Amino acid sequence: MNTVTGDTIISGLNWRYATKKFDSTRTIPDDLWSQLEEVLRLTPSSFGLQPWKFFVVKNPELRAKLQGASWGQAQVVEASHLVVFAVKHNLSAADIDKLVTSTSNTRGVPAEKLEGYRNIMLGFVNPMEVEKKDNWSARQVYIALGQFMTAAALMGIDTCPMEGLDPVKYNEILGLNELGYHAVVACPAGYRSADDRNANLAKVRYPLNEVVQHL
Ligand SMILES: Cc1cc2nc3c(=O)[nH]c(=O)nc-3n(C[C@H](O)[C@H](O)[C@H](O)COP(=O)(O)O)c2cc1C
């Protein structure tokens, strides 16, 4: 692995901000976008269940409709790319079996040897109410969002995490219910407009000794 310095990461994190105004004339090149999709794919999840799908919305008509379901926020239509982070609705035994099969194939381990692991997952997931399951999955989708924004920043790509949206309308517009997914959060990505005033605002963060405590 090629390491990057902590200074590089901190400088990237200071450079990133929730971009309000994107330069709609600039597009993220395909090779960089493919890498960002790989960043999403590599997100870790509890048990490795990957209870999500990342919908990359390219269609301008859909993007315009989504803007109407996002408090009119212009980033949804102006950014080069838009990712809608969605959870697999109501995880079931089939999702657990899919992971067991994938693990067995990837690692060359007979599925029978993974029976104990399978039962632990079933014992954890099955008793949960549907809403609790979806909330649990949503918490994991946010790990993907954080990883995506950080990686993008280190690549010089701007993002804006967006919870200011109506997930029910997102599901309708994108037909996610039919696919078995529920929208959670969105993230436009692209390049900041030269006149986005937010780009130059000082970061508002509490002091280290307030947010990190050594025990
Ligand atoms: C989960 C989440 C949801 C957010 N939703 C929105 C949003 O809908 N629209 C927006 O402009 N900013 C949104 N933000 C951006 C925050 O306001 C911003 O990250 C915060 O004020 C810190 O500023 P910074 O990201 O520029 O450092 C959201 C941030 C997070 C993490």
The ligand as an ORCA input file, in Angstrom:
! r2SCAN-3c Opt
* xyz 0 1
  C     -25.757     13.919      7.133
  C     -25.611     15.328      6.640
  C     -26.671     15.948      6.011
  C     -26.522     17.233      5.476
  N     -27.528     17.790      4.730
  C     -27.295     18.927      4.057
  C     -28.205     19.425      3.098
  O     -29.272     18.867      2.854
  N     -27.882     20.544      2.415
  C     -26.711     21.224      2.631
  O     -26.470     22.232      1.948
  N     -25.824     20.772      3.534
  C     -26.073     19.649      4.232
  N     -25.147     19.169      5.119
  C     -23.896     19.910      5.291
  C     -23.655     20.405      6.716
  O     -24.444     21.531      6.988
  C     -22.164     20.692      6.830
  O     -21.451     19.504      6.601
  C     -21.780     21.246      8.189
  O     -22.362     22.501      8.397
  C     -20.265     21.360      8.342
  O     -19.715     22.159      7.330
  P     -18.640     21.627      6.288
  O     -19.122     20.298      5.792
  O     -18.657     22.673      5.197
  O     -17.318     21.528      6.985
  C     -25.307     17.918      5.675
  C     -24.258     17.286      6.339
  C     -24.387     16.002      6.797
  C     -23.215     15.331      7.426
*
